[in-house]
């Protein structure tokens, strides 16, 4: 991971400097943007390997930047915030954030999370390169291109939505508990709220099911977990 490029988007100079210092000690290459507009100028030129981003930014908040990014890239995103409301965490995860850290936090723990997110992203990409496209009903998932189509329409999935769907489709009818999904898709069960799985299942159903309120592909096994039922 030495030399991986990380962009910190943070308007509090002290926090940005401390996080940058710890990341540089861990041999990452770091840039800092003090607000959303400065971040976009950097991102329009180059997408880094990972982004650490405060939610509450001047000019443009972290949610808006995440939406902009997810239309263009699957770059891993770790969100920072002083707000502890569950709705903020859920919104961030729904938009495609890979992790969510509440201030105040341990800089060393943040470095560990950065390594974990980068490791999972790398493993996912390497695994995808080995696989061929898979069809299930009117869904086709291409691991190499990381695309999903339903009929003739290409679906817009976040990185974690893709990883979860790919795991379930490649293990048809196998029931996964929430902890198993967290471990296989996120890799760090102790860091991630289990409600993350529920959020991603709901979002996936909205994208792959003809009637998300009455799913027939991504099914709930009550009291156990979820499975993919090929049609």
Buried (B, 14 or more C-beta within 10 A) or exposed (E): EEEBBBBBBBBBEEBBEBBBEBBEEBEBBBBBBBBBEBBBEBBEEEBBBBBBBBBBBEEBBBBBBBEBBBEEBBBBBBBBBEEEEEEBBBBBBBBBBBBBBBBEEEBEEBBBBBBBBBEBBBEBBEEBEEEEEBEBEBBBBBBEEBBBBBEEEEBEBBBBBBBBBBBBBBEEEEBBBBEBBBBBBBBBEEBBBEEBBBBBBEBBBEBBBEEBEEBEBBBBEEEEBBBBBEE
